[in-house]
Amino acid sequence: MDDELCRRRNEERALLLRVAAGDREAFRRLDERFRPLVLQVARRQLHDAWLAEDVTQDVMLEVWRLAPRYDPAHPAIAWIRTIATRRAIDRVRKAQADRERDRRLGVRDHEAVDHGSVERAEAVLDRLALHRALGRLPERQRHAVVLRYLADLSGPELGRALGVPTGTAKSRARDGVLTLRRTMTGPAGADRADSGERPGTVEG
């Protein structure tokens, strides 16, 4: 291993150890560095951009949750790639199982309605709609929303993570959430979500 790669791996290992200790700024930097890799792994398994984005978000949150279990004897990149691969494969298997269950239900009784399946399908659609709406936010607002409400940063922590005053950071997160609500609940917003049109937003 050359010196530059060795330095990079040591830096990643140190970042993940800081995340394990609850350092949210370290998590922001780790997310920045590894999200493209996780997305690549997810897309390779799923062949669906929206599902890959969904899995990527789940993986990064799992990295935050499981970081205290990380063994620094192994490279951080290998540990995160393993989580990403496992998550993506689980999603593929779940999709296959769902299709097989739906096929069996259809064969058994075309007239029967499985209300549990309908509710699960609606929950999945709601989640996909959320990720689509998140993807349409300006990058600054999207990062603010994810860090504020998914990583649960406080206002001052969010400001430090984004490198802006606390008020500006909170405004970005608030504006992002308002845009998400308009996109997911308003009739015009629903039309935009279906067509792929980007809704109007207010930058913070």
C-alpha positions, -999 to +999 in steps of 0.1 A: +000+000+000+015+034-010+019+062+015-011+082+002-035+053+003-022+043+038-028+079+050-063+080+036-072+046+052-059+058+085-079+090+082-111+071+074-104+047+103-100+077+127-132+093+113-152+062+120-138+059+155-149+095+161-184+087+148-185+057+172-178+082+200-209+103+189-191+130+169-217+143+144-192+165+125-172+133+119-203+116+107-210+145+082-175+141+068-178+103+067-212+106+049-196+130+024-168+106+017-186+073+015-221+081+002-210+078-035-194+044-028-225+032-010-248+044-038-226+026-064-228-006-044-266-003-041-271+005-078-250-025-088-274-048-069-307-031-074-306-015-109-332+010-097-320+045-090-348+054-065-344+022-045-306+026-045-310+061-030-334+046-004-309+019+005-280+044+006-299+065+032-306+034+053-269+023+051-255+057+062-280+057+092-269+022+100-233+033+099-241+059+125-260+034+147-234+005+144-202+026+145-195+016+182-192-020+170-165-011+144-132-029+148-104-006+137-082-036+128-102-035+095-104-006+070-134+016+074-141+013+037-144-025+039-167-023+069-190+002+052-190-017+019-200-048+037-230-031+053-240-016+019-238-049+001-258-067+028-285-040+028-288-040-010-290-078-011-317-078+016-337-053-004-334-074-036-346-105-016-375-086-001-386-073-035-384-109-049-404-122-019-430-095-023-435-103-060-438-140-052-463-133-024-484-111-047-483-138-074-495-164-050-523-142-037-534-135-073-535-171-082-553-181-050-581-156-053-584-128-078-612-112-059-595-113-024-580-081-011-550-085+012-554-053+033-520-059+050-503-060+016-521-028+006-510-010+037-474-022+033-474-011-004-487+023+006-460+026+032-433+018+006-448+043-018-449+070+009-412+063+016-403+063-020-422+096-025-402+111+005-369+101-011-380+115-045-390+147-028-357+149-009-339+144-042-356+174-057-345+198-029-315+221-035-284+204-022-280+228+007-316+223+019-314+185+015-282+182+036-298+205+062-330+184+064-311+150+065-287+162+093-314+180+113-342+154+112-325+121+104-292+125+121-310+145+148-285+174+151-294+204+173-296+239+158-260+248+168-247+214+158-264+218+124-248+252+119-213+238+127-218+208+104-229+231+075-204+258+083-231+285+085-247+305+114-273+286+134-302+307+122-293+301+085-289+264+091-323+261+108-339+282+081-326+258+054-339+228+073-373+245+079-376+256+043-367+222+031-393+205+053-420+230+041-411+222+005-413+185+012-447+189+027-460+209-003-445+183-027-460+153-009-494+166+002-505+194-022-523+185-055-498+206-075-470+190-056-482+155-062-484+163-100-448+175-099-437+144-080-453+122-107-439+142-136-404+147-121-408+185-122-388+202-095-410+222-071-402+258-063-381+263-032-367+291-011-330+289-005-317+296+030 
